[in-house]
Amino acid sequence: MQINEFARMNYERSMRNDRNRTFNWEYFLIALAGECGELLNNLKKIKRGDFSMDKGKMAEEAADAITYAFLLLSSLGADPEKAILEKFEKVNKRLAEGGFHVRV
């Protein structure tokens, strides 16, 4: 499956199941932050020794975050594949010019 095909299917599913028509870029941004928070909360618990890392659980939470990131991009009208590739190339250029903290 291609990135944009996943993004389209994901967005259509969300819209189909949004009875109240409340899903929009703000909702998806909040949901993305929540999923990232779940990842961080799991890391906190791993770091303090509550349990050892469950790679499957972490991957599941990361997939949730990615899914909401795609919904956010779609609701903003962005082409997800293009946005990802453009950002990737921007970071590549920055790294070639001296590192992450160099702004071009």
FIZA-260365 format. One record per residue (C-alpha): residue number from 1; chain; x, y, z. Coordinates in steps of 0.1 Angstrom, whole numbers, padded with zeros to 4 digits. Layout:
FIZA-260365
(r NUM, A, (X, Y, Z))
...
***
This chain:
FIZA-260365
(r 1, A, (0000, 0000, 0000))
(r 2, A, (0012, 0035, -0008))
(r 3, A, (0014, 0063, 0018))
(r 4, A, (-0013, 0084, 0001))
(r 5, A, (-0036, 0054, -0003))
(r 6, A, (-0034, 0047, 0034))
(r 7, A, (-0040, 0084, 0042))
(r 8, A, (-0071, 0085, 0020))
(r 9, A, (-0085, 0053, 0034))
(r 10, A, (-0078, 0065, 0070))
(r 11, A, (-0094, 0099, 0064))
(r 12, A, (-0125, 0084, 0047))
(r 13, A, (-0130, 0060, 0075))
(r 14, A, (-0128, 0088, 0101))
(r 15, A, (-0152, 0109, 0082))
(r 16, A, (-0176, 0080, 0077))
(r 17, A, (-0176, 0074, 0114))
(r 18, A, (-0179, 0110, 0126))
(r 19, A, (-0216, 0112, 0133))
(r 20, A, (-0213, 0147, 0148))
(r 21, A, (-0189, 0161, 0121))
(r 22, A, (-0164, 0172, 0148))
(r 23, A, (-0133, 0156, 0133))
(r 24, A, (-0111, 0184, 0120))
(r 25, A, (-0074, 0194, 0121))
(r 26, A, (-0077, 0206, 0157))
(r 27, A, (-0093, 0173, 0168))
(r 28, A, (-0066, 0153, 0151))
(r 29, A, (-0038, 0175, 0165))
(r 30, A, (-0051, 0170, 0200))
(r 31, A, (-0055, 0132, 0194))
(r 32, A, (-0019, 0131, 0180))
(r 33, A, (-0006, 0148, 0212))
(r 34, A, (-0025, 0123, 0233))
(r 35, A, (-0010, 0093, 0215))
(r 36, A, (0025, 0108, 0218))
(r 37, A, (0017, 0113, 0255))
(r 38, A, (0009, 0076, 0258))
(r 39, A, (0042, 0067, 0242))
(r 40, A, (0060, 0090, 0266))
(r 41, A, (0041, 0077, 0296))
(r 42, A, (0051, 0041, 0287))
(r 43, A, (0087, 0053, 0285))
(r 44, A, (0085, 0069, 0319))
(r 45, A, (0072, 0037, 0334))
(r 46, A, (0100, 0017, 0317))
(r 47, A, (0126, 0042, 0329))
(r 48, A, (0115, 0041, 0365))
(r 49, A, (0114, 0003, 0364))
(r 50, A, (0077, -0004, 0366))
(r 51, A, (0080, -0029, 0337))
(r 52, A, (0104, -0037, 0309))
(r 53, A, (0099, -0025, 0273))
(r 54, A, (0072, -0043, 0253))
(r 55, A, (0082, -0035, 0217))
(r 56, A, (0049, -0046, 0204))
(r 57, A, (0030, -0022, 0227))
(r 58, A, (0054, 0007, 0219))
(r 59, A, (0049, -0001, 0181))
(r 60, A, (0012, -0001, 0186))
(r 61, A, (0012, 0033, 0203))
(r 62, A, (0036, 0047, 0176))
(r 63, A, (0012, 0034, 0149))
(r 64, A, (-0017, 0053, 0167))
(r 65, A, (0004, 0085, 0166))
(r 66, A, (0013, 0080, 0129))
(r 67, A, (-0024, 0073, 0121))
(r 68, A, (-0034, 0106, 0137))
(r 69, A, (-0006, 0125, 0120))
(r 70, A, (-0019, 0113, 0086))
(r 71, A, (-0054, 0124, 0096))
(r 72, A, (-0040, 0158, 0105))
(r 73, A, (-0022, 0161, 0072))
(r 74, A, (-0053, 0150, 0053))
(r 75, A, (-0076, 0174, 0071))
(r 76, A, (-0052, 0202, 0063))
(r 77, A, (-0054, 0193, 0027))
(r 78, A, (-0018, 0183, 0025))
(r 79, A, (-0004, 0156, 0003))
(r 80, A, (0010, 0133, 0030))
(r 81, A, (0037, 0116, 0008))
(r 82, A, (0049, 0150, -0006))
(r 83, A, (0049, 0166, 0029))
(r 84, A, (0070, 0137, 0043))
(r 85, A, (0095, 0136, 0015))
(r 86, A, (0099, 0174, 0014))
(r 87, A, (0106, 0175, 0051))
(r 88, A, (0130, 0145, 0048))
(r 89, A, (0149, 0164, 0021))
(r 90, A, (0150, 0196, 0042))
(r 91, A, (0165, 0177, 0071))
(r 92, A, (0190, 0160, 0047))
(r 93, A, (0201, 0194, 0036))
(r 94, A, (0205, 0206, 0071))
(r 95, A, (0225, 0176, 0081))
(r 96, A, (0248, 0180, 0051))
(r 97, A, (0254, 0216, 0061))
(r 98, A, (0264, 0208, 0097))
(r 99, A, (0237, 0192, 0117))
(r 100, A, (0202, 0193, 0131))
(r 101, A, (0206, 0227, 0147))
(r 102, A, (0217, 0245, 0115))
(r 103, A, (0187, 0264, 0100))
(r 104, A, (0186, 0270, 0063))
***
